[in-house]
Amino acid sequence: MRIFRALFSRQWIFATILVLAGGAVCIRLGLWQLDRLEKRRAFNAHVESMWAAEAFLLNEESADDLTIMEYRAVSVSGTYDFENQVALRNRYFENEYGYHLLTPLLLDDGSAVLVDRGWIPAAGNDSPADWRKYDQAGAITLRGQIRQGSTEPDLGGVPDPELAEGQDKLEFWNMVNLERIKLQLPYPLLNIYVQPDIDSQDTEPPIPYQPEIELSEGSHQGYAVQWFTYATILLLGYPFYVRQQIKEKR
């Protein structure tokens, strides 16, 4: 009780408040890291379950929400609509700057799914007319991976520009914003897009891309322990320090 009164005495009250605030911040950061760890574990479990599932047959099967099947293998057949394809900026292949072609694949029911056909070099591909050299005529069947679109850029990213006055179509995008892209298409667009499987022999643009996913827990648990340790040092070590200071003065 004596040490408690000393901690909140006029001499030590300011330092005590700082220590309590610092301890609370450390505890909050530790809890935040534990929360990130749980989200990482949930993400890993989701990806592993999707990878283990059979390929989803997009032309034959239906689902209430395709977005919950992100990273699941998918098989789809249709015909590309090259007139309405767009490009994704800031994409690299072997350190060469370029774009990803996003092309609607028309399905039998009149809807379409956007396909990230892969990387093309920026040089010589400044307009949609330049992209037509990559056309693939006729019906095609492809296998790939279900992906979700994005409506907000990543941290530090740049959002997609708004349409200028008199402009009815945005041709270059910073992210796969399906909510906005579907507004400039004359048919319904599914709320997922497809990234085709990578073929190591495919060296001619467009070159398919698949994200590398690390299924680890990262450093979140270690950081959580670190923050809780700091909190313990502050909240338990500080009273001991004050008591020692009082003893020395006596």
Number of C-alpha atoms within 10 A of each C-alpha: 6 7 13 10 11 17 20 14 12 9 10 13 14 12 13 20 13 12 19 15 15 16 22 16 16 21 21 16 18 24 18 16 20 18 15 18 19 15 13 17 16 12 15 17 13 17 18 14 13 19 16 11 12 10 17 21 14 15 14 8 7 10 10 6 9 18 17 15 22 20 23 23 23 22 18 19 17 18 18 23 16 20 12 16 22 25 29 19 16 14 18 15 14 5 7 14 15 19 26 27 27 26 25 29 23 20 17 10 8 9 14 24 24 27 24 27 22 23 24 25 18 17 11 9 16 13 13 17 10 11 19 13 10 14 12 12 10 8 12 12 9 14 18 24 22 25 22 18 17 15 14 14 14 10 6 6 10 12 14 17 10 10 10 9 6 6 8 10 15 16 14 20 20 19 20 24 18 19 14 14 18 18 13 12 14 9 13 14 21 16 18 21 27 27 24 22 16 14 10 8 7 10 9 10 15 19 21 22 18 14 7 6 9 8 13 11 15 13 11 18 17 12 17 23 16 16 21 20 16 18 24 15 13 20 18 11 13 17 17 11 11 16 15 12 11 11 9 8 6 6
